[in-house]
Amino acid sequence: MFGFSIFMNEALTIEKKAYIQKMAKNGFDGIFTSMHIPEDDASLYKKRLTELGECAKENQLDLMVDISGDALKHAGFSMADLEPLKKIGVTGLRMDYHLSNEQIANWSHQIKISLNASTITQQDVTELQVANADFSQLEAWHNYYPRPETGLDRKWYQEKNHWLKEQGFTIQGFVAGDEALRGPLYQGLPTLESHRHVHPLAAALDLMSCDTDLIYIGDGRLSEEVQEQFAMYQREQTILLHAEVIDAQFYEYILGNHMNRQDEARDVIRSADARFRNIPQIPPRDTKERAKGTITLDNERYLRYMGEIQITKKDLPADEKVNRVAQISEAELPLLEQIRAGVNFKIIRREGKTNEAN
């Protein structure tokens, strides 16, 4: 499941409502918001949370709210009665402060509860079990980290998630957005430090490989292009790549749907059926060095391999038998690491850009 963040330090504008609607259409299932950011004015929270809840309901989205007791009180709600929150569209509460496990267990029978994944201990799990918590309603949410160099280590994250899975938790993590980065630092809001400046879909797919069930965009917005990539992945399990022209004569041959071969190569992504397409004779053309992300077409000098389409996963030397045809944009290079054996991918034209050789 994928979700996204909407912050309540600003009004829920028509533009934001349109963004929420579009994200829902693109297959996103949930909204995350916060009610205890210290630099914000809590007096506006009730109105804004009510509007956001209504918008979430209209688009059939979950709404997880990061709270503290004081923020709820300022906003006119109470932990003693969760029904008003549920009525306005809140489906879950993320509790990142000191509460008894007995109280959490009680709330888990009323609403979905998210706990701090980094700080849950075996003692917490035991106390929740003794208190008869509904573990189907308990989720372990990792933090996002605004300050560079403070995001989690990937190995530690994997190990923690493995333990959380054994305890029966649903696990969540954040990846950074690519637009409207959250202030005051504007350095992205990822869970893992290695994801801070990485393409959001590449980071999300990496989190999926680390036992992460729910993946939310930490920052306030995804670009339309990246929204389209998430939508295609959810709809078709296909990774969408944008290619810039190097050789216009053969460019059209590399566009369209592909699948990486089951016998995964070390250095290149090999389109499984490329050589069996209807292709003309391919003479040697641009056979220069192949930078990472170069899309190539084997020429006639490779004999029976003529027509094979590859994407380089690393810088490779020039080869007189291999033509350079297009180039994956630099921002999308991390996506190549997610195209493993048998994974579907689609190459489309990067409009308005060209690396075409003279």
N, C-alpha and C positions, 0 to 999 in steps of 0.2 A: 504494500500500500504506500502511495505517495501523498504527501500533504505539503502545505505551504504556510507562511506566516503573514499575519496582518497585525500591525501594531496600532495601539489605540492612542498614541501621542498626537495623532492627527484625526480630523473628522473622517467619517466614512463617506467619501465623495462619490459622485456618479462614476468617475473613472475607476475608483477602487471596486465599486460594485460590479462594473463591467469586467474587471480583471478577475474577480472571484467567479463570476459566471463562466468566463472563458476557461479558467483553470479547471472548473468542475467538468466542463464539456471535454477537456483534454484528458480526463481520467483521474484527476486528483480527488482524493476522498475526504480530506480533513483540513481544518484550519487550526493553527496554533496562535494564541495571543497571550500577552502578559498583563497582569494587573499589579505588579509591584516593581516597576522601574522607577528609581528614586527621583530622577529629574522630571518626571511627568506630574501633571495635576490630576490627582485622584478624583476630584469633584466632578469631572466630566465622564468618569468611567461608566456609571450606570447607564446613562443615555447611549454612549457609544457601544457598550457591551450588548445592550438590548437591540440596537440596530444591527450589530454584527451577528447576533444570534438569529435574528429574523432572516438575514441574508443567508446564513448557513442553512437554515431550515428550507428556505425557498430553493436552494440548490442541492439539497439532500447531502449536506456535508457534516461530518463530525466537527465539534468545536471543543478543543482542549484549552483550558484557561490556566495559566500559571498564576498562582495566587499566594497571598499571605492573609492571615486573619485580619490584620489591620487594614489592608487594601479593601477587603470585602466589606468591612465595617464602614469605611469611608464612602464606598460606592452604594451603601444602603442594603447590603445583603448580610446574611448571617450563616455561620457554619452550623448553627443549631437547626436550621431548616433549609435543606437543599432544594426543595420543590420550586421556589421562585426562579432559581438558576436554571433548573431543568426546563421550566415552562418557557423561558425565553430562548432556548435552543442550545444551552451548554450541555454537552454530553460527557465531559470529563474534566477533572481537576488535577492539575499537577502541583504536588505539595513538596516544596523544597525548603521546608523549615521544620522545627521540632514539634512533632505531634506524637502522641502515644500510638503504638501499633494496635492497641485495642480500639481506639477511635477510628483509625484507618480501616480496620477490619469491619467495623460497623458501617462506615460509609461505602465500603465496597459492595454492599448489598443494595445500595441506592443509586450509585453512579460509578462510572469508570474512574479509577484512581491511578494517577501516574506518580511513581516514586523516583527519587534520584538514583539512577543506575549505578553511579560511581560509589555511593556510600552504603548501599544495602549490604548487610552482613548476615551470616548464618543465624545469629541471634535474632535479627529482625524476622527472618523467614520462620524460625521456630515460634516466635511470639505471635506472628500472624496466623500460623497454622493452629496454634492453641486457641486463638480468639475466633476461629472459624471464619477466616477471611475467604471471600470468593475470589480465588486466584484467576478465574476467567475474566474478572473485572480489574485485575491489577496489571499495570504495565510498568516497565523499567525504562525511564527516559534519561538519556544522556544529556549533558549540558552542551551548549555551544560556547565558543571561546573567542570573544571579540579581539583580545590582545594577541598579536603574533607571538609565536613561540610557546604558547600555553596550551594549545590543543593537545588532545590525547595521543599517546603513542599507539600505533596500530596493533602491535603485538599484545600490549596490555589490554587493549579494547577487545581483541579476539578472545583472550583468556577470560576476561570478565564476562563477556557475552556467553561463552560456553558454560560457565558456572550458572549464570542467570537462567539459561535455557533448562538446565538440569533442575532448577527450582520451580520451573513452570511459568516463568514470566514471558510476556510479549515484550520485545525489545525495540526501542526507538533510537534513532540518531539523526543529526542534522548535517546538511551540506550547505555550502555557501551559495548565494544567488549570483547572477551576473549583471543585474541592474538594481538600482535603488539600494546600494549597500548601506547597512545600518550604521548610523553615527553613534558616538562622536569619532570613532577611529576609522570607519569605512574600510576595514580590512577583511570583510567577510565574516560570516558566523558559522564556521564548521565545527563538528565534533572532533575530527582528527586533524592534527596540524598539517599532515601531508596533503590534505584536501584544500588548504586555504585558497589557493589560486588555480584550482583545477576545474575543468569543465564540470558543471553541476551533474549532468547525467553520468559521466565517467565516475565521479565521486559516489553517486548514488548506487551504481552497479557494484562498486567496490565494497560499499557498506553491506549490500545484499550478500556478498560472499563471506561476510563476517557475522553471520547469524543475526542480521538486523531485519526485523519484520516491518517496521514503520519508518519511512524516511521522509523527513520534512525539510523544505527549503528554509534555512535560517533567516536569510535576508528578505527584504520586503518585496522583491520582484524578480521574475525571470523574463528574459527577453522573449519576443514572439518566436524567434528562431529556435531557442532552446525549449520553449513550450511545445513546439511542433515535434522536436526530437523525443521528448518525454511521451507525447501522445502516441507517436508511432511505435515506440518501444512497448507501451502498455497495450496498444491495439493489436500489434502484429509481432511482438517480440523481435523487432528488427532495429538495428542501430543505423540511424540516418547520418550520412556524411556529406559535407559540402565540398565540391572539388573546383579548383581554379584551373583554367585552361593553360596547358603548355603547348600542346600540338592540336590545333583546331581540326586538322584533317581526320584524325582518328578519335577525337574526343567523344563523339556520340557512342562509340562502341563500348566505352567503359561505364556508361551511365546505366542506372536501373538496379534491379535486385540481384543479389549474389548470396552465396553461402560459403563460409570458410571451410576448406576441406577437413574431413574428420582426422586425417593424419597431419596434425598441426605442425607447420614448419617453424623453425627457430627464428628466421630472419625476415620472413615475409608472410603476409596473408594471401592465400591462394584461392581465387574464385573457383569453386568446384566444377562448374560447367562451362567456363569461358571458352575453352578450346573447341567445344562442340557447337558453338554458335555459328551462324552463317556469316563468315567474314571474308573479305577480299584478301588478295596477296598483300603482305605487309613488308615493304622494303625498310631497310635501316634508315632512321631519320635522326631524331634527337637521342643520342646514346651517351649523354653526359653522365656525370656522377649523380647518384640517386640519393637525395637527402631523405631523412625519415619522413614518411607520409607521402612519398612519391607514388603515383599510380602508373604502372608500367604495362606495356604490351609487348610480348615477345615477337620479334620480327622473323622473317623467313630464314635467317641464318641459324635459328634454333630448331629448324626442321620441323619435326612433328609437334614441337611445343609452340609453334607459331599461333598467335591468338590468345595465349595464356595471359590472364589479367592478374596482376599482383599489386599489393600495397606494401611498401617497405616499412618494417618495424624498427629499423635502425638505419644509419647512414651506410650506404653501400657504394662500392667503386663503380666507375663506368664499365659498361659491358656492350660491345658492339652488336650483340644479339638481342639487346633489350632497349626498347624505345621508351622514353619518358613521354607521358601523355597528359597528366594532370597532377595537381598537388592538393593534398588535404590542408585546410587552414591550420595555422599553428595552435589556435585555441582548442581544436578538436583532436589533436594528436593523442591526448590521454585516452580517448575513446578506442584507439587501436588496441590498447592493452586488454580491452574487454571483448574483443572479437576473437574468441577462442574457438576450438574445434567445433564445427557444426553450427556456429552462430550465424544468423542471417544479418546481412547489412545491405544498405541501399545507398548508391552514389547518385547525387543530384547536382545540378549546375549551381555554382556560386555566382549569382547574378552580379554583373557590374564589375567583376574583377578578372584579371587575366595575368598569367605569367608567361604568355606566349612568346616563344623565341622568334627573333627576326631571322 
